[in-house]
Amino acid sequence: MALLTSPVVVGGALGVIGLVLGPFAVRTARRTGAGRGMALTGTVLSALAVVAAAVTVVFAVWFADLTRDCYEYREVGQWTQCVQQQFDRR
């Protein structure tokens, strides 16, 4: 679930919870002999969710910084044109 919601950054928080609880699940699965694959899968997917959330936040901050001059426009067309000009400058 965290991996699917990671672009919304909520997945990052859920992923951190999964990373904290994952080792406990792996240890319990090792002791009981059942569910080890599920515990490992959950831990790996939680790590991927954290990475995806971090990449999304970095991209959003980069895009906001690059297009900060365009936020004064109220019309979508004007904003789009301004953003295109900002990317053309790079």
N, C-alpha and C positions, 0 to 999 in steps of 0.2 A: 504494500500500500504506500509506503513512504517513497518508493522510487517513482510511482505514478504521480504523486503530488509534489515532487521536488521542484519543478519549475515555479511553483507558487511559494517556495521557500518553507512552507509548512512541512514538506517532506524532509527538509534538512533537520528540523527539530525532531520529527519522528525517527529519522535515521540515527540521530545521536542517542535517542532512547534505545533503539535497536542495538546500537554498538555497545551500550552499557549492559544491556540484558543478554546479548548474544553469548558472551563467554560463559555466563551462568547456565544458559540452555545447553551449550556444547558440553560443559562439565557434567550436567545432569544426564544428558543423553549418553555420555560415555559410561557413566555409572550404571544406568539402567539398561543400556544396550539397544534402546529404541529411539528413533527420531534424530539420529546424529546428522543425517543428510539435510533434514529440514532445518535444524539449528544452524548448520554451516551456511545453508542457502540464505536464511534470514539475516545472518551476520554480514555476508557478502553484499546482499541487496541493500542493507542499511548503509554500508560504506559507500556504495554507488550513489545512494540518495543524497548523502552528505556532499559528495564530490559534485553531483549535478546541481545541487542547491548553491554551492559555492561558485561554480562556473556561471550560473544564472545571475547571481548577485554581482559578480565582477563585470559581466557583460552589461547589465542594466546601469551600473555606475559609469562605465565607459561610454555607453550610448548617451546617457543624460549629460555627461560632461561635454561630449562632442557637439551635442545639439542644444546646449543651454541658451544660445542666442535665439532659438526658434520658438521659445515658449510664450512669447508675446503675441503670437498669431492666434486668432480665434477660429479661423476657417481652416478646414482640413487641407484644402488645396494649397493655401499659402504656407501652411506648416510643412506639407510634403515637399514643396518646392525649396523651402529653406533647408530642410534636412538633406535633400539631394545636393544642394550647393555646398553644404558642410562636408559631405562625403567626397564631392568632386575636388575640393581644396586639398584633401589628403592625398 
